[in-house]
Amino acid sequence: MTSDFDAAQLVTQIQAWGQELALSQIGVAGIDLSAAEPGLSAWLAAGFHGEMDYMARHGMKRARPAELVPGTVSVITARLDYLPQDTPEGWQAIELQRLQRPGEAIVSLYARGRDYHKVLRHRLQKLAERIEAAIGPLGHRVFTDSAPVLEAELAQRSGQGWRGKHTLVLNREGGSMFFLGEIYVDIALPPSEPVTDHCGACTACIDVCPTQAILGPQRLDARRCISYLTIEHAGPIPEDLRPLIGNRIYGCDDCQLICPWNKFAQRSPLADFDPREGLTGVTLVELFAWSEEEFLRRTEGSPIRRIGHQRWLRNIAVAMGNALRQGDDAGIRTALTARAEHPDALVREHVGWALMRYRESPLP
């Protein structure tokens, strides 16, 4: 049993500890998420989760914290800003300009540094230990995009922000460039006040999506999303979507780059999210040349490693094909030809497609 404590005072103390651990914001949510269940059911029924079978497999457990972790009474939520420390002013425009350089490889901003799962989970565990030291034994479990948790729903309910039309959480002081994490606890804490929606009539994120994956406000068909296609999707990328991927080889930031609220996105004080050498401003040819050993070495401790070398080559091959469609590049053709007989069928198929792009007439 935990000792007696003032719950409201404890939340204030937890928020102070969170600041000391470089967490951007701490909130508290209750565990009754039943109002979110119909929307989750409809999304799954429509097949919008694609190959993310775990989402259907876990079913409504995502919306029922006490089923996922028996004994859970409250959820402590946290967000962690991830823009690198030296991010320049006008970074959104700079990132959008990369899309105009077909031979440059684009890795999503969040994935250029250390794996956020490790960074945020470690800090949340430290926070849980501080709470336990203050009040006595604490039943808890820490999550960071690692289990059937309705993270955005919990974040919204706990005042971290509102759901943008792209489905991501938006914060007035921090835009959307942050990670979310949770601590499920067996103590009753007063929930934080939710904030109101501030998207208004803006549809910039819906309009900019290259594959039109955002079907309407808060309606995302993951099967069309470039982040899903380049990270979660294991097989061949649908041919009709390949040209729309452009030079994005891991993830896609377009809906965040265009969002007006991200002019308030905050730089992280942590060096963990500083970009690794070789992941920013490099050519497709350079990254396509990585052997599996080099891929594993370069992506150690990175979220990119989880897709494996074959999918890495698959993604880059698509981007190379798109670059060739823009105009001939002997370096790209040579690099593709060198992998035309790759032992993996997935890689071979995408390399073959990319080389066929060169044989087609270039875009006007």
C-alpha positions in Angstrom: 0.0 0.0 0.0 1.2 3.5 -0.7 1.4 6.1 2.1 -1.1 8.9 2.4 -0.4 11.8 0.0 -2.1 14.9 -1.4 -2.9 13.9 -5.0 -3.0 17.4 -6.4 0.3 18.3 -4.7 1.8 15.1 -6.0 0.9 16.0 -9.6 2.6 19.4 -9.2 5.7 17.6 -7.8 5.6 15.1 -10.7 5.5 18.0 -13.2 8.6 19.5 -11.5 10.4 16.2 -11.7 9.4 15.9 -15.3 11.0 19.3 -16.0 14.2 18.1 -14.3 14.2 15.1 -16.6 13.9 17.3 -19.7 10.3 16.2 -20.3 8.5 19.0 -22.1 5.1 18.6 -20.4 3.4 16.2 -17.9 -0.4 15.6 -17.7 -2.8 13.2 -16.2 -5.7 11.3 -17.8 -8.4 9.1 -16.4 -8.8 5.6 -17.8 -12.4 5.7 -19.2 -11.7 5.9 -22.9 -15.0 4.3 -23.9 -16.0 7.4 -26.0 -13.0 6.6 -28.3 -14.0 3.0 -28.9 -16.5 3.5 -31.8 -14.0 5.5 -33.7 -11.3 2.9 -33.2 -13.6 0.1 -34.2 -14.7 2.0 -37.4 -11.0 2.7 -38.3 -10.1 -1.0 -37.9 -13.2 -2.2 -39.7 -12.3 0.0 -42.7 -8.9 -1.6 -42.8 -7.1 1.7 -42.5 -4.4 0.1 -40.3 -3.1 -1.9 -43.2 -0.6 -4.6 -42.2 -0.3 -3.3 -38.7 -2.1 -6.5 -37.5 -1.3 -5.9 -33.9 -3.8 -3.0 -33.9 -6.7 -5.3 -34.7 -5.3 -8.1 -32.6 -5.3 -6.0 -29.5 -8.8 -4.8 -30.3 -10.4 -2.6 -27.7 -7.6 -3.2 -25.2 -6.1 0.0 -26.6 -9.0 1.9 -25.2 -9.1 0.1 -21.9 -6.0 0.8 -19.8 -7.1 -1.3 -16.9 -7.4 -4.3 -19.2 -3.9 -3.8 -20.5 -2.4 -3.2 -17.1 -4.8 -4.6 -14.3 -5.0 -2.2 -11.4 -4.4 1.0 -13.5 -6.4 3.9 -12.0 -4.7 6.9 -13.7 -2.3 7.5 -16.7 0.5 10.0 -16.4 1.3 11.4 -19.9 4.5 13.1 -21.1 5.7 14.7 -24.2 9.3 15.2 -25.3 10.3 17.8 -27.9 12.7 16.4 -30.5 13.9 19.1 -32.9 17.7 19.0 -32.8 19.4 21.6 -30.6 20.9 23.5 -33.6 17.8 23.5 -35.8 17.9 26.8 -37.7 15.2 29.4 -38.0 13.1 28.7 -41.1 13.7 24.9 -40.7 10.3 24.0 -42.2 11.1 25.8 -45.5 14.6 24.2 -45.5 13.2 20.8 -45.1 10.5 21.4 -47.8 13.3 22.5 -50.2 14.9 19.0 -49.8 11.9 17.6 -51.7 13.0 19.6 -54.8 16.4 17.9 -54.9 15.6 14.4 -56.3 19.0 12.9 -55.7 19.0 13.8 -52.0 17.8 11.2 -49.5 15.2 12.4 -47.0 15.0 10.7 -43.6 12.1 11.9 -41.3 13.4 14.5 -38.7 12.5 12.3 -35.7 14.6 9.4 -37.0 17.9 11.2 -37.6 19.1 10.8 -34.0 18.9 8.2 -31.3 15.9 5.9 -31.0 13.3 7.9 -29.1 11.8 4.7 -27.5 15.0 4.3 -25.5 15.4 8.0 -24.6 11.8 8.6 -23.5 11.3 5.3 -21.8 14.4 5.8 -19.7 13.2 9.2 -18.5 9.7 7.9 -17.7 11.1 5.1 -15.7 13.2 7.5 -13.7 10.1 9.6 -13.1 8.2 6.5 -11.9 11.1 5.7 -9.5 11.0 9.3 -8.1 7.2 8.9 -7.5 7.7 5.6 -5.7 10.5 7.0 -3.6 8.1 9.8 -2.5 4.9 7.8 -1.8 5.9 4.2 -1.4 5.2 1.1 -3.5 3.8 2.1 -6.9 2.2 -0.3 -9.3 3.2 1.1 -12.7 4.2 0.4 -16.3 5.9 2.7 -18.7 5.0 2.9 -22.4 6.5 4.8 -25.4 4.8 3.8 -28.6 5.4 0.2 -27.5 2.1 -1.4 -26.7 -1.7 -1.2 -27.4 -2.0 2.3 -26.0 -4.2 5.1 -27.4 -1.4 7.6 -27.0 -2.9 10.6 -28.9 -6.3 10.1 -27.1 -4.6 10.1 -23.7 -2.4 13.0 -24.6 -5.5 15.0 -25.7 -7.4 14.2 -22.6 -4.5 15.2 -20.4 -4.0 18.7 -21.8 -0.9 17.9 -23.9 -2.7 19.4 -26.9 -5.6 18.8 -29.4 -5.8 16.3 -32.3 -4.8 18.0 -35.5 -6.6 17.2 -38.8 -3.6 14.9 -39.6 -4.4 13.0 -36.4 -1.2 14.1 -34.6 -1.4 16.0 -31.3 -0.8 19.8 -31.6 0.4 22.0 -28.8 0.2 25.8 -28.9 3.7 26.2 -27.4 5.3 23.2 -29.1 3.6 22.4 -32.4 3.7 18.7 -33.1 7.4 17.9 -33.1 7.4 15.8 -30.0 7.2 12.2 -28.8 4.5 10.9 -26.5 4.9 8.5 -23.6 2.8 7.2 -20.6 3.1 5.8 -17.1 0.1 3.6 -16.1 -0.2 3.9 -12.3 -2.4 2.3 -9.6 -3.0 5.5 -7.8 -5.8 8.1 -8.3 -4.6 11.4 -9.5 -6.7 14.4 -10.6 -6.9 14.6 -14.4 -5.5 17.6 -16.3 -7.8 19.9 -18.1 -8.0 19.3 -21.9 -7.3 22.1 -24.3 -9.5 23.3 -27.1 -9.0 22.7 -30.8 -7.1 25.5 -32.6 -7.0 24.2 -36.2 -9.9 26.3 -37.3 -10.7 26.2 -41.0 -7.0 25.3 -41.9 -6.6 22.2 -44.2 -2.9 22.6 -45.0 -2.0 19.2 -43.8 -4.8 17.5 -45.8 -3.9 19.5 -48.9 -0.2 18.8 -48.8 -0.3 15.0 -48.2 1.5 13.6 -51.3 -0.6 10.4 -51.3 -3.9 11.9 -50.0 -3.7 9.6 -47.0 -5.6 12.1 -44.9 -9.1 11.5 -46.0 -10.6 14.3 -43.9 -10.2 15.8 -40.5 -8.8 13.1 -38.1 -9.3 10.4 -40.8 -6.0 8.7 -41.9 -5.8 5.8 -44.2 -2.4 4.4 -43.1 -2.2 2.2 -46.1 -1.5 5.3 -48.2 0.7 7.1 -45.7 4.4 7.4 -46.8 5.5 6.8 -43.2 3.6 3.6 -43.1 4.8 2.5 -46.6 8.5 3.1 -45.8 8.5 1.8 -42.2 5.6 -0.5 -41.3 4.9 -2.0 -44.7 7.0 -5.2 -45.2 6.2 -6.1 -48.8 6.3 -4.4 -52.2 5.2 -0.8 -52.2 2.1 -0.5 -54.4 3.2 0.7 -57.8 0.7 3.5 -58.0 2.0 5.1 -54.8 5.7 4.8 -55.6 6.0 7.9 -57.8 4.3 9.9 -55.0 7.0 9.0 -52.4 9.5 11.2 -54.2 12.9 11.1 -52.4 11.5 10.2 -48.9 13.3 7.0 -47.8 12.2 6.8 -44.2 9.0 8.5 -43.0 7.4 11.7 -44.2 7.1 15.1 -42.5 5.1 17.0 -45.0 1.9 17.4 -42.9 4.1 18.7 -40.0 6.3 20.9 -42.2 3.3 22.7 -43.6 1.5 23.1 -40.3 1.4 26.8 -39.1 1.6 25.7 -35.5 5.1 24.2 -36.0 6.6 27.7 -36.0 6.3 27.2 -32.3 8.1 23.8 -32.3 10.8 23.6 -29.6 14.4 22.5 -29.8 15.3 19.6 -27.6 17.9 20.3 -24.9 19.1 16.7 -25.4 22.0 15.7 -27.7 20.2 12.4 -28.3 18.2 13.9 -31.1 21.1 15.6 -32.9 21.3 14.2 -36.4 23.7 11.4 -37.0 26.4 11.8 -39.7 25.1 10.3 -43.0 21.4 10.9 -42.4 21.0 14.5 -43.5 21.9 16.1 -46.8 23.3 12.9 -48.3 22.7 11.4 -51.7 20.6 8.4 -52.5 23.6 6.8 -54.1 25.7 7.1 -50.9 23.0 5.4 -48.8 22.2 2.7 -51.4 25.9 1.7 -51.3 25.7 0.7 -47.6 26.3 -3.1 -47.1 24.1 -4.8 -44.6 27.0 -4.7 -42.1 27.4 -0.9 -42.6 23.7 -0.4 -42.4 23.6 -2.2 -39.0 26.6 -0.3 -37.7 25.3 3.1 -38.9 21.8 2.5 -37.5 22.8 1.0 -34.1 20.6 2.7 -31.5 18.5 4.3 -34.2 14.8 3.8 -35.0 15.8 3.1 -38.6 17.4 -0.3 -37.8 14.0 -1.9 -37.3 13.2 -1.9 -41.0 16.3 -3.9 -41.9 18.6 -3.6 -44.8 16.3 -5.1 -47.5 13.5 -2.5 -46.8 16.2 0.2 -46.6 17.3 -0.7 -50.1 13.7 -1.1 -51.3 12.9 2.5 -50.2 16.0 4.0 -51.7 15.4 2.2 -55.0 11.9 3.8 -55.2 13.4 7.2 -54.6 16.1 6.5 -57.2 13.5 5.6 -59.8 11.7 8.8 -59.0 14.9 10.8 -59.5 15.5 9.1 -62.9 12.0 10.1 -63.9 13.1 13.7 -63.3 16.2 13.4 -65.4 19.0 11.0 -66.3 21.7 10.4 -63.7 24.5 8.1 -64.6 25.5 7.6 -60.9 22.0 6.5 -60.0 21.8 4.1 -62.9 25.1 2.6 -62.1 24.2 2.1 -58.5 20.9 0.4 -59.4 22.5 -1.8 -62.0 25.0 -3.0 -59.4 22.1 -4.4 -57.3 19.9 -5.6 -60.1 20.7 -9.2 -59.2 20.3 -8.7 -55.5 19.6 -12.1 -53.7 16.4 -10.6 -52.1 13.4 -10.6 -54.4 11.9 -7.5 -52.8 15.0 -5.5 -53.6 15.3 -6.9 -57.1 11.7 -6.0 -57.9 12.1 -2.4 -56.8 15.5 -2.0 -58.5 14.0 -3.3 -61.7 11.1 -0.8 -61.4 13.5 2.0 -60.8 15.6 1.2 -63.9 12.4 1.1 -66.0 11.7 4.6 -64.9 14.8 5.7 -66.7 13.6 4.1 -69.9 10.4 6.1 -69.7 10.3 9.6 -71.0 11.2 12.2 -68.4 8.6 14.4 -66.8 8.1 17.8 -68.6 
